[in-house]
Amino acid sequence: MVDYLSNIEAFDPISLKGMDKVKLMDRRDTKFIFTGSQFSTVLEKLRSNYSILEIKENKIQSYESIYFDTAGFKFYMDHHNGKLNRHKVRFRKYVESELHFLEVKFKSNKGRTRKRRSEISAEEFDMAELSKVHDKFIGKRLGYKPDQLKPSLKVAFSRLTLVHKYLNERVTLDFNLVHSKDEKEKKWDRLVIAEVKQDVLARSSDFISVMNEQRIFEISFSKYCCGINSIYPEVKFNRFKPRLMQLNKIVYGKTELAYA
């Protein structure tokens, strides 16, 4: 995948502090998926209008997430069943920034994504457990006790973050996606997941224009749900089956589902 990223040095850099204006913790998200072979062409068309996040001289950042769910996978099932007001809970590690957070994401029935987070220690992240320390944060937003939620999935990926030079817009490009739980692991080597984050949905986005030009179309996609489908074949997934077949065709050139 990195072979497709040689042209990222042509982007103007932006620092983490410089990104303060586009935190967009309450936002509209638009997602796209494409293959690594399309990456270079897409980036070349973006560099005049976007800066790239650089942290400690790294333009490619590493992320690790540990997701939590109930024993019956309620958060996953809410998404699968099309519930409009739904949550996801995770620990997230921002590797280059050396930051760790407990994060709760809420998708509203208005199509907005709201993220709330509380900083945690590296030790808490490594323990991969919710405890009484997190009681207030979890209870206020979810109505659950920490001991009702258990680690369900680990997700790791690399990311490029682009910030529009003139608009209130951020674009993340995720690749090298890996889902795992205990001894099971599923890699998505050829997959790129792009997400346009905006305060209000603006089809005038230069990134969306490039997607349309390349005939890459908007898609509903969740790393968490995709991972549950890949690691837990026994969990209900019929609503997501067409999407999984599409992903497998991109990655493996065939629609047959491949499990970890």
N, C-alpha and C positions, 0 to 999 in steps of 0.2 A: 504493500500500500504506500509506503514512504516514497517509492519510485515516482509516484504520481504527484508528489508534493514539492518538487524541485523549484517551482515558481513562487513559493510563498515568500521568498526573500525579496521579491519585487514589491510587496505590500509595505505601506508605511506602518510603523509600529504604533501601538497605543498601550499605555501602562494600565495597571489595575485601577489606579487612582483616576486616570483619565476616563475610565468606564463608569464612574459614579453617576453620570447623567443618564445612563441607560441600564440601571439595575433592573427595572421592569419586573418588580416582584408581584405586580398585579397586571396581567397582560393578556393579549391575544396571541395564540400560537398557530402557526401554519407549518405542516410537516411535508417533507418529500423524501423519497428514497431513490438511490441510484447506485451504480456500480463504481468500483475504484477506477476502472478504465475511463470513466467520464470525468473524473475528479480534476484532472489538469485543465481540460477545456473550460469547465465551469469556473475554476479559479482565475484563469486568464481573463475572463470576461468581467470579473468583479473588481479587479485591483484598483481601477481608477476611482471608484466610489466608496470603497471600504478600507478601513485600517484593520490591522490584525493585532490581537492581544499578544503581548510579549511579557513573560514573567521570568525574571532571572535569566535573560537571554534565550529563553525557550518560547518558541511560537506554537509548539505542539504541547498541550497540557494533558496530564494523565488524571483520570477520575476513577474512584472506586466507591461503590454504593452497596450497602447492606440493607435490604428491604425487610420490613416486618409485616406480618399478617396474622389473622386469627387461625385457629386450627382448621377451620372450614374455608379458609382463603376468602374471607368476606370482601376485602378490598379488590381482589382480582375479580370475584364474581359480580360485584357491583358494576365494574367496567364491562365484563362479558355480557351482562344482562341489559346493558344500555341505560343504567341509572344515570341521571343527569347530574345530580349533586354527589360527587364521590371523592374519596381521599386516597392518597398513598403516603406511606410512612417509611422513612429511611434514615440511616446514618450515611453521610457523604464525606468522603475524603478528597480534598483538593490538594493533590500531591505536591506540585511545585510551590503552591502558596503555604503549604504546611498548616492548612486549616481543616477543622473537622466540625461538622454540624449535625444536629438532629433536625430533620426537615419534614414538614407536613405540607403536601401539595393538595390543593382543593380545586377541582374542576366544577365550575358552576353550571347551572342550567342556562346561563347566558353565553356559554362558550368561553368564559374567561378562566385563566389559570392564576391562582393566588398561592404564593409560597410563603410560609412562615418558618423561621429557623432559630435555633438556639445553639450557641457554640458549645462543643463538648471537647474533652481532652483526647489525645491520641490513645491513651490507655482505655478510655471508654469505647472508642471505635474498635480497638483490637479485641475487647471483651465481647463485642457484638451482642450485647444484652441491654434491654430496657430495664431500668430499676426505679425505685421509689424517688430517686433524684429527678426523674423525668415525669413524675406523677402530674404536677400542675400543668406542664406544657402539653402533655398528651390528653389529660382529662378535659382541659378547657376547650380543645379543638375537636376532640373525637368522642368524648364520653366513655373512654375505655381506661382501664387500669393498665399500667405497663406490663404486669404479669399475664395479661390476656393476649399479648402480642409476642410472637416468636419470630426469630430470623427465618425467612422463607427463601431468600435468593441473594446471591452476590452478583453484582454487575460491574464489569471493568471495561473501560474504553479510552480511546485517545480523542482529543478534541482540538479543533481550530475554532476560535471565536473571532468573528468579523463584526466591526462596528461601523455603521454608516457614517460618512463624514458630514452629512447635512440633515439627515432625518433621525427621529427618535426610534432607532431600529437596531437590533442586534441579531446576528445569524450565528448559530452553532452548527458545526459540521463534525459529526461523530463517526469514528471508524475504529477498526480493531476491536470490535465488540465481542466480549466473552461473558457468557452466563455460566454460573457454577453453583453447586450446593453439595457440600461434603466431597465425595469422590467423583461426582458427575460434572462434566464440563462440555459446553457447546460453543464453538467459535464461529463467527460470521465474518470471515476474512475479506470478502469482496464487497461487503455492504457499507454504504455511506448513508447516514441518517441526517438530513438537514432540517433545521427548525428555525423559522423566522419568528422573532419575538417583537411584538409591537404593542404600543399603548392602545391604539385603535387599529382595526383591520384596514390596511391601505394597499389596494391592488396596484398602486403606482410604485411599489417597491422594486428597486433595480434587481434584487435577487429573484423575486417572483417573475420578473420579465425574462431573466435568463433561463429560469426553469421552463417557462412557456416556450421560449425559443428552442430549447433542447428537447422539447416534448417530454418533459419530466413533470408528472402531474401530482397535485396535492393528494395526500393519503393520510388516513388515520393510522397511527402507529404508537405503540407503547413498548418501551424496552422491557418493562416489568412483565406485562402480559405475554410478550413474546418469549421471555425467559421461563415463565411458569409453564407455558405450552411445550417448551423444549426440554425441560428438566423433569416435569411431572406429567407423563403421558396419561395418567389415570384421571387427571383433573379435566372437567368438562371444557371443551374448546370449540364446539361446533360453529359458534358465531364467528370465530377467528380463523376457521379452516381455510377459506379462500385467501386470506392475507398470508397465512403460513405457506401455502402452496406457491404464492407469488414470490415470497422471500426465498424459498428453496430454489425456485427457478433462476432467480438472480444469482444466488451464491453457488448452486451446484449444477445449474443447467437442466434440472428436472423438477417436476412438481411433487414427487413422492416426499412425504414428510420424513425428516431424519432427526432422531432423538439423540440426546447425550448418552 
